[in-house]
Amino acid sequence: MTVKGLAVALGVGAAAGAVAILAMPKSNPTRRLAAKAADKVEDMAWKVSSKITDEFDL
């Protein structure tokens, strides 16, 4: 698996996990905490993917 493929797979996996957590009721404190964590993970996945693309011109 290429580095870009790995970054995309990690991003997709994080997004899928976030969807499962976000299906919980909005009043659930776990959902609120997970939503914040999912946003941070998604942002980081995009940054990593962009950085890899910029560095290696893939």
RAKA-V999086 format. One line per field, one symbol per residue. phi: phi as a letter, one per 40 degrees, with the letter a starting at -180 (. if undefined). Layout:
phi: ???
This chain:
phi: .cccccccccccccccccccccccdcccccccccccccccccdccccccccccccbfc
